[in-house]
Amino acid sequence: MGEALSKAVEWCREQNFEFDAVNDNLPEIIEFYGHNSRKISCDYYIDDRMLLPENAKA
């Protein structure tokens, strides 16, 4: 985990926002598929480049 990601995860913890995993699959997902895919399975993605359509500039 790089420095920027570590700082972001720590900030989230300070806000009482905990992750089950960061940039990795959960052990039960790895066991289910028999390998750790590069594609991360999750319920929600949090991305610093997310852009809402109403905020997009043409």
N, C-alpha and C positions, 0 to 999 in steps of 0.2 A: 504494500500500500504506500503510495507516494505521500509526500508531506501535505499537499493540498487536500487530498482525499482524507488523510488522517485528521486534519483540522476540521474538515466538514463533518466527519463522523463524530468527532468529539463535541462539536457545537450542537449537533442533533441530540446527543446524549444529555447535554446540559439543558436542553429543552424538553427532556423526558420522552424523546423519540428514539426508540431502540429498533435496531434491525436484526432480523434472524441471520442474515448473511450480507456481506458487502462484496460485490463483484465475484460472487461464487455461488454455486448451487448448494442447496442443503444436502446433508448426507443421505436423507431418504430419497431425494430425487436422483442422486448418483447411483444409489442402490437399485432403484426402480429401472433405470435405463441401462445399468451395467457399465457406465462410464461417466466422466465429468465433461459434458459437452461445453463448447465455447459459448453456446447460446444459453443464456441464463433464464431459468424459469422463475416467474414471480407473479404476484398479484398486481403490483404497481411498480412502475418505473419512475424514478425521480431523476430528471435530467436538467442540467444547468443551461441547456440550449433550447428548452421547450419554449414554444411560442404560440400564444393563443391567436386564432385568426383575427379577432377584433383588434389586436395590437400590431398586426402585420402592416408594413408599409408597402405600397405598390411600387 
